[in-house]
């Protein structure tokens, strides 16, 4: 069950509801949005109904949610959520391009890649300072220095930055430098990390785990929302299947299902989904046609020299041409660029 508070509800009104719930052995999780404050209830719904919560001061209405995920369910927010990342918006009524280097390798490489993203019309920069890799011998990122370089790129381009955090202990550090926090595919079910970013005052991009069902993905988002942060962008980045000819299998049907199930924006990462530069463009165009709310693209000035995922990285020239195609497709489908 979810309690939706009125726009003029006071902190005392919110606490009164929470206290009533706790009195019958339930738990109450408060999420403060830009319009409404909502309170997710965990426990015996029959006991909650007996509390007559909808007649308490400050309460607008109650919602009985039949899904295992409550706070992110579409039934809670019939109107899709728009997530603001710095000066940019990601939502169902626009189309957003996010682009930049997969990993920050050096000042020169990152600045060149981010300038290319800006020139191509990206609204948000992406770049990895902390890189969880399959092999312990692979490049793991520049850490704090990478965050500093991303901040320099933001200052140069004027675009907000999203970057990955991999350890709950680093959430505060990354949040100091980034405009949004990314949870990567390998950490989608790192529940302590999800709780930590849920408590941070930054938007979160949550990538789908490469072996996760849609429900598991949305339940991971629920961990974040339950801690009070409903500014979540979901990212479909491909799932592992039996097919070896691509790095992963891009699940555009899953993307569409997620949009039906949740009020959160859902974007697509065709770079990591396919792992091959020649496939990034076709899958990005397909994502627009399927109704994705945006795409996230890797760009590198010299992909052959990349320390991370070079085979999937677009060159600046590639990105410029693809972005023009995506704008034309989005415009034809009535989706203005963010």
C-alpha positions in Angstrom: 0.0 0.0 0.0 1.1 3.6 -0.7 0.0 6.8 0.9 0.0 9.9 -1.3 0.2 13.1 0.7 -1.3 16.4 -0.3 0.9 19.1 -1.7 0.4 21.2 1.5 1.1 18.3 3.9 3.5 19.2 6.7 6.3 17.1 8.2 4.1 16.5 11.2 1.4 15.1 8.9 3.9 12.7 7.3 5.3 11.6 10.7 1.7 11.0 12.0 1.1 8.5 9.2 4.4 6.8 9.8 3.8 6.6 13.5 0.3 5.0 13.0 1.9 2.4 10.7 4.6 1.6 13.1 2.1 1.2 15.9 0.6 -1.9 14.1 4.0 -3.4 13.3 4.5 -2.0 9.8 7.3 -0.1 8.2 6.9 3.3 6.4 9.3 4.5 3.8 9.0 8.2 2.8 9.8 9.5 -0.7 9.7 13.2 -1.3 9.0 14.1 -4.9 8.8 17.5 -6.7 5.0 17.5 -6.4 3.9 14.9 -3.8 5.4 13.1 -0.9 4.5 9.4 -0.9 4.9 6.9 1.9 5.3 3.2 1.0 4.0 0.8 3.6 5.4 -2.6 4.2 3.4 -5.1 6.4 -0.2 -6.3 6.8 -2.4 -4.4 4.4 -5.5 -5.4 6.3 -4.1 -3.7 9.5 -3.3 -0.6 7.4 -6.8 -0.4 6.0 -8.2 -0.5 9.6 -6.2 2.6 10.5 -8.4 4.8 8.3 -5.3 6.6 7.0 -7.1 8.4 4.2 -8.8 10.5 6.8 -5.7 11.7 8.5 -4.6 15.3 8.1 -2.4 15.9 5.0 -3.4 12.6 3.3 -4.6 12.9 -0.3 -5.4 9.2 -1.1 -4.2 5.6 -0.8 -3.1 3.3 -3.5 -3.3 -0.5 -3.3 -0.4 -1.7 -5.4 -0.6 -5.3 -6.7 3.0 -5.5 -7.9 6.0 -6.5 -5.7 7.5 -3.1 -6.6 5.4 -0.3 -5.1 7.2 3.0 -5.4 8.2 2.6 -9.0 5.0 1.1 -10.2 3.1 2.8 -13.0 -0.1 2.7 -11.0 1.5 5.0 -8.4 2.3 7.7 -11.0 0.0 7.5 -14.0 1.9 10.4 -15.4 5.5 9.5 -16.4 8.3 10.9 -14.2 10.7 13.4 -15.7 14.2 13.2 -14.2 16.3 16.3 -14.2 20.1 15.8 -14.4 21.7 19.2 -14.0 20.2 21.3 -16.7 19.0 18.3 -18.8 15.7 16.4 -18.6 15.1 12.7 -19.3 11.5 11.7 -19.8 8.8 10.2 -22.0 7.9 13.3 -23.9 11.5 14.0 -25.2 14.5 12.1 -26.5 17.9 12.4 -24.8 21.3 11.6 -26.1 23.9 10.8 -23.5 27.5 10.4 -24.8 31.1 10.4 -23.8 34.0 8.1 -23.1 33.3 4.7 -21.6 36.3 5.3 -19.4 38.2 8.4 -18.6 41.8 7.5 -19.6 43.5 10.9 -19.7 42.7 14.6 -19.8 43.2 14.9 -23.5 41.1 11.8 -24.4 38.2 12.7 -22.1 38.1 16.3 -23.2 38.2 15.4 -26.9 35.4 12.8 -26.4 33.2 15.2 -24.5 33.7 17.9 -27.0 32.5 15.5 -29.7 29.5 14.6 -27.5 28.6 18.3 -27.2 29.1 18.9 -30.9 26.8 16.0 -31.7 24.0 17.4 -29.6 24.3 15.3 -26.4 22.4 16.7 -23.4 24.4 14.7 -20.8 28.0 13.5 -20.7 28.9 10.0 -19.6 32.3 8.8 -18.5 33.7 6.2 -16.1 36.2 7.1 -13.4 35.7 3.8 -11.5 35.5 0.7 -13.8 34.5 -2.7 -12.5 36.1 -5.1 -15.0 35.8 -8.9 -15.5 39.6 -9.3 -15.3 41.6 -7.9 -12.4 44.3 -7.1 -14.9 42.2 -4.7 -17.0 42.2 -1.0 -16.7 40.1 -0.1 -13.5 39.7 3.6 -14.1 41.5 6.7 -12.7 39.4 7.0 -9.6 39.2 10.5 -8.0 41.4 12.0 -10.7 38.9 10.7 -13.3 36.1 12.5 -11.4 38.2 15.7 -11.5 38.7 15.4 -15.2 34.9 14.9 -15.7 34.3 18.0 -13.8 36.7 19.8 -16.1 34.8 18.5 -19.1 31.5 19.7 -17.6 33.0 23.2 -17.1 34.2 23.2 -20.7 31.0 22.0 -22.3 28.3 23.2 -19.9 26.8 19.7 -19.9 26.0 17.7 -16.8 27.8 14.4 -16.0 26.7 10.9 -15.1 29.4 8.5 -13.8 29.4 5.1 -12.2 29.9 4.4 -8.5 30.9 0.9 -7.5 31.3 0.9 -3.7 28.9 2.2 -1.1 31.9 3.9 0.6 32.5 6.1 -2.5 28.9 7.4 -2.9 29.5 10.7 -1.1 32.8 11.2 -3.1 31.2 10.6 -6.5 28.1 12.6 -5.6 30.4 15.6 -4.9 31.7 15.6 -8.5 28.8 14.1 -10.6 25.4 15.3 -11.5 24.0 11.8 -11.5 25.2 8.4 -10.2 25.3 5.3 -12.4 24.8 1.8 -11.1 26.3 -0.6 -13.6 25.1 -4.0 -14.7 27.3 -5.9 -12.3 26.0 -4.0 -9.3 22.3 -4.0 -10.1 21.7 -6.3 -7.2 24.4 -4.8 -4.9 21.7 -4.0 -2.3 23.9 -2.0 0.0 25.0 0.2 -2.9 21.4 0.6 -4.0 20.5 1.8 -0.5 23.4 4.1 -0.4 22.6 5.9 -3.6 18.9 5.9 -2.6 20.0 8.1 0.4 22.1 10.4 -1.8 20.5 13.6 -3.2 21.4 12.8 -6.8 19.5 11.2 -9.7 20.5 7.6 -10.3 20.9 5.7 -13.6 20.2 2.0 -13.0 21.5 -0.3 -15.6 19.8 -3.7 -16.0 21.8 -6.6 -14.9 23.0 -8.8 -17.8 21.1 -11.8 -16.3 18.2 -9.9 -14.7 14.5 -10.3 -15.4 12.4 -7.1 -15.8 10.9 -7.7 -12.3 14.4 -8.0 -10.7 15.4 -4.8 -12.5 12.4 -2.9 -11.1 12.8 -4.4 -7.7 16.4 -3.0 -7.7 14.9 0.4 -8.6 12.5 -0.1 -5.7 15.5 -0.3 -3.3 16.6 3.2 -4.4 13.1 4.7 -4.4 12.3 3.2 -1.0 15.2 5.2 0.5 13.6 8.4 -0.7 15.1 8.9 -4.1 12.6 8.6 -6.9 14.8 10.4 -9.5 15.8 7.1 -11.3 16.6 6.5 -15.0 16.4 2.9 -16.1 18.9 1.8 -18.7 18.5 -1.4 -20.9 22.0 -2.4 -21.9 21.5 -5.9 -23.2 21.3 -9.3 -21.6 23.4 -12.4 -21.8 21.9 -15.1 -24.1 23.3 -18.1 -26.0 24.1 -15.9 -29.0 27.9 -15.3 -29.3 28.0 -13.0 -32.3 27.2 -9.9 -30.2 28.5 -9.0 -26.8 24.9 -9.1 -25.4 21.4 -9.3 -26.8 19.7 -5.9 -26.8 16.2 -6.5 -25.3 14.1 -3.7 -26.8 10.9 -5.6 -25.9 12.1 -5.6 -22.3 12.6 -1.8 -22.6 9.0 -1.4 -23.8 7.7 -3.7 -20.9 9.6 -1.6 -18.4 8.0 1.6 -19.7 4.6 -0.1 -19.3 5.3 -1.3 -15.8 6.9 1.9 -14.3 6.6 5.6 -14.4 10.4 6.0 -14.6 12.1 7.0 -17.9 13.9 4.1 -19.7 16.9 4.6 -22.0 19.0 2.2 -24.1 22.8 1.6 -24.2 23.4 0.1 -27.7 27.2 0.4 -27.2 27.5 -2.2 -24.4 24.5 -4.2 -25.7 26.2 -5.0 -29.0 29.9 -4.5 -28.3 30.5 -3.8 -32.0 30.8 -0.3 -33.5 29.0 -1.3 -36.7 26.0 -2.4 -34.7 25.7 0.6 -32.5 24.0 2.8 -35.1 21.3 0.3 -36.2 20.4 -0.5 -32.6 20.3 3.1 -31.6 17.9 3.9 -34.4 15.9 0.8 -33.5 15.7 2.2 -29.9 14.3 5.5 -31.1 11.7 3.6 -33.2 10.7 1.4 -30.2 10.0 4.4 -28.1 13.1 4.6 -25.8 13.4 7.8 -23.9 17.1 8.2 -24.8 20.3 6.4 -25.8 23.7 6.3 -24.2 26.7 6.1 -26.6 30.4 5.5 -26.2 32.8 7.8 -28.1 36.6 7.7 -28.2 38.9 9.8 -30.4 41.1 6.7 -31.1 39.1 3.6 -30.4 42.0 1.3 -31.4 44.0 2.8 -28.5 41.2 2.6 -26.0 41.9 1.0 -22.6 38.3 -0.1 -22.2 35.7 -1.3 -24.8 37.4 0.1 -27.9 35.6 -2.2 -30.3 32.2 -0.6 -29.5 33.3 3.0 -29.3 32.2 5.4 -32.0 34.6 8.0 -33.4 33.6 11.6 -33.2 32.7 11.6 -36.9 30.6 8.4 -36.4 28.8 10.0 -33.5 28.1 13.2 -35.4 26.4 11.3 -38.2 24.5 9.0 -35.9 23.2 11.8 -33.8 21.8 13.5 -36.9 19.9 10.3 -37.8 18.5 10.0 -34.3 17.3 13.6 -34.3 15.5 13.1 -37.6 13.9 9.9 -36.4 12.9 11.4 -33.1 11.4 14.4 -34.8 9.4 12.2 -37.2 8.0 10.4 -34.2 7.0 13.6 -32.4 9.8 13.4 -29.8 11.7 16.7 -29.5 15.3 16.5 -28.4 16.0 17.2 -24.8 
